[in-house]
């Protein structure tokens, strides 16, 4: 009887562990826009998909937009990396890959790129797209506008000669720091500021480690937030 009870307890513990460590399944790639969270209207989804698929057919960067209901506790950057690997974005010879991930219920967004793009498309640049292109649109309730604005800015970095569908641009175009005619020093300066913030955060984490290890005394605040959300240290991702 005791042996059976112990067996039941062991099975229950195993099931509990499996549930707590279960990862969200990566969906099968079926197109350039995978709107599993119903965040886009059919016309916008269709125009975005057609534009991005045309770009890929013409030899440009393979950009995929994925929306999901929830991350179920997983970090956006971790899930994005799994999706990028599973879909093999950027692994084809001569191809580069970008994933724009949005988790609707968690209000999280992440931009993941393949290794070949990380030099020119740094985390600082991706963070800036989230903060300046996606977040303002989302916070005023225009989800489609934020996704289109982000896609357009990604294209200006990866494939500057390619132009989105005119209907998308005409409906969602707005003034931004990426518009034509901007002084390059302004763009570079803003990127440097974001890079310095990231470096400062890394130093603060190091100081916190020393403090907790007994090598350093005192206390400090290592957080950074603004505009209704904050960076949680999980790569080029943020709240909106």
C-alpha positions in Angstrom: 0.0 0.0 0.0 2.8 2.4 1.0 4.6 1.4 -2.2 1.6 2.3 -4.3 1.1 5.6 -2.5 4.8 6.5 -3.2 4.3 5.6 -6.9 1.3 7.9 -7.1 3.2 10.7 -5.5 6.1 10.2 -7.9 3.9 10.3 -10.9 2.1 13.4 -9.7 5.4 15.1 -9.1 6.6 14.1 -12.6 3.4 15.5 -14.1 3.7 18.7 -12.2 7.3 19.2 -13.3 6.3 18.5 -16.9 3.5 21.0 -16.8 5.7 23.7 -15.2 8.5 23.2 -17.7 6.4 22.8 -20.8 7.3 25.1 -23.7 4.9 26.7 -26.1 4.8 24.7 -29.3 6.3 26.4 -32.3 3.7 26.6 -35.1 4.4 25.4 -38.5 5.5 28.1 -40.9 2.8 28.8 -43.4 3.5 32.3 -44.7 5.2 35.6 -44.1 2.4 36.7 -41.7 1.3 34.2 -39.0 -1.5 36.1 -37.1 -2.4 33.5 -34.6 -3.7 36.1 -32.1 -6.0 37.9 -34.5 -4.2 41.2 -34.2 -4.5 42.2 -37.9 -7.5 42.7 -40.1 -7.7 40.4 -43.2 -6.8 43.2 -45.7 -3.8 44.4 -43.8 -2.6 40.8 -43.2 -2.9 40.0 -46.9 -1.1 43.1 -48.1 1.7 42.6 -45.6 2.1 38.9 -46.5 2.1 39.7 -50.2 4.8 42.4 -49.8 7.1 40.3 -47.6 6.7 37.2 -49.8 7.5 39.3 -52.9 10.6 40.5 -51.0 11.8 37.0 -50.4 11.1 35.9 -53.9 13.2 38.8 -55.2 16.1 37.6 -53.1 15.7 39.9 -50.1 15.5 39.3 -46.4 13.0 36.7 -45.2 10.9 38.7 -42.7 8.1 36.9 -40.8 5.5 38.4 -38.5 4.2 36.1 -35.8 1.5 37.0 -33.3 0.5 34.6 -30.5 -2.0 34.8 -27.7 0.5 34.3 -24.9 4.0 33.3 -24.0 2.8 31.4 -20.9 5.7 32.7 -18.9 8.5 32.1 -21.4 10.8 35.0 -22.2 10.0 36.6 -25.5 13.7 36.4 -26.6 13.8 32.6 -25.8 10.7 31.8 -27.7 11.8 34.0 -30.6 15.1 32.2 -30.8 13.3 28.8 -30.8 11.0 30.0 -33.6 13.9 31.4 -35.6 15.8 28.1 -35.3 12.8 25.9 -36.0 11.8 27.9 -39.1 15.5 28.1 -40.1 15.1 31.8 -41.0 18.3 33.1 -42.5 19.9 29.6 -42.7 19.3 29.2 -46.4 22.4 30.1 -48.5 22.5 33.8 -49.3 19.3 34.4 -47.2 18.9 36.6 -44.1 16.1 36.2 -41.6 14.1 38.5 -39.3 11.3 37.5 -36.9 8.8 40.1 -35.5 7.0 38.4 -32.6 4.1 39.9 -30.7 2.4 38.2 -27.7 -1.0 39.8 -27.3 -2.0 38.9 -23.7 1.5 39.5 -22.3 1.9 42.8 -24.2 5.3 41.7 -25.3 7.1 42.3 -28.6 10.5 41.0 -29.8 12.6 41.3 -32.9 15.0 38.5 -33.5 17.5 38.3 -36.4 19.9 35.7 -37.7 23.6 35.8 -36.9 24.5 37.5 -40.2 22.3 40.5 -39.5 23.4 41.1 -35.9 26.2 43.4 -36.9 24.2 45.9 -38.8 20.9 45.2 -37.1 22.1 45.4 -33.4 19.9 45.1 -30.3 20.1 48.9 -29.9 18.6 49.4 -33.3 15.9 46.8 -32.7 15.1 48.3 -29.2 14.7 51.6 -30.9 12.2 50.2 -33.4 10.1 48.8 -30.5 10.2 52.0 -28.4 9.8 54.5 -31.2 7.7 52.7 -33.8 5.7 50.0 -32.2 5.0 51.3 -28.7 3.5 54.7 -29.6 1.0 53.2 -32.0 0.0 50.4 -29.6 -0.5 52.7 -26.7 -3.0 54.7 -28.7 -4.8 51.5 -29.7 -3.6 51.2 -33.3 -2.1 47.7 -33.3 -2.0 47.5 -37.1 -0.3 50.9 -37.4 2.5 49.7 -35.0 3.1 46.5 -36.9 3.2 48.2 -40.3 5.5 51.0 -39.0 7.8 48.4 -37.5 7.9 46.4 -40.6 8.6 49.4 -42.7 11.5 50.4 -40.5 12.9 46.9 -40.5 12.9 47.0 -44.2 14.7 50.4 -44.2 17.5 48.6 -42.4 17.6 45.3 -44.2 16.3 46.1 -47.7 16.3 49.9 -48.1 15.4 49.6 -51.8 12.2 47.7 -51.2 8.9 49.5 -50.7 5.9 48.2 -48.9 2.4 48.1 -50.5 1.3 51.6 -51.2 -2.0 51.1 -49.5 -0.2 50.2 -46.3 2.1 53.2 -46.5 -0.7 55.6 -47.3 -2.8 54.5 -44.4 -0.2 54.2 -41.6 2.6 56.6 -42.7 3.6 59.0 -40.0 6.6 61.2 -39.1 9.4 59.3 -37.6 13.2 59.6 -37.0 13.7 57.2 -39.9 12.1 59.3 -42.5 14.1 60.4 -45.6 16.2 63.5 -45.1 17.1 62.9 -41.5 20.6 63.9 -40.6 22.6 60.7 -40.1 24.4 62.1 -37.0 21.0 62.3 -35.3 20.3 58.6 -36.0 23.8 57.6 -35.0 23.5 59.6 -31.8 20.2 58.0 -30.7 21.7 54.6 -31.4 24.7 55.4 -29.3 22.5 56.6 -26.4 20.7 53.3 -26.4 24.0 51.4 -26.5 25.3 53.4 -23.6 22.2 52.6 -21.6 22.7 48.9 -22.3 26.3 49.1 -21.2 25.3 50.9 -18.0 22.8 48.2 -17.3 25.4 45.5 -17.8 27.7 47.3 -15.3 24.9 47.5 -12.8 24.3 43.8 -13.1 28.0 43.2 -12.5 27.9 45.5 -9.4 24.8 43.7 -8.1 26.7 40.3 -8.5 29.6 41.7 -6.5 27.3 43.0 -3.9 25.4 39.7 -3.5 28.7 37.8 -3.5 30.0 39.9 -0.6 32.6 41.8 -2.6 30.8 45.1 -2.6 28.6 47.1 -0.2 25.8 49.5 -0.7 22.7 49.5 -2.8 21.4 50.8 -6.1 18.5 50.6 -8.5 19.4 48.7 -11.7 16.1 49.3 -13.6 15.3 51.1 -16.7 11.8 51.9 -17.9 9.8 54.5 -19.7 6.8 55.2 -22.0 4.5 52.7 -20.3 6.9 49.7 -20.4 10.4 48.6 -19.6 13.2 46.4 -20.8 13.5 43.2 -18.8 16.9 42.2 -20.0 15.8 39.4 -22.3 17.3 40.8 -25.6 15.6 43.0 -28.1 12.2 42.8 -26.6 10.0 45.0 -24.5 6.5 45.7 -23.1 4.1 48.0 -24.9 
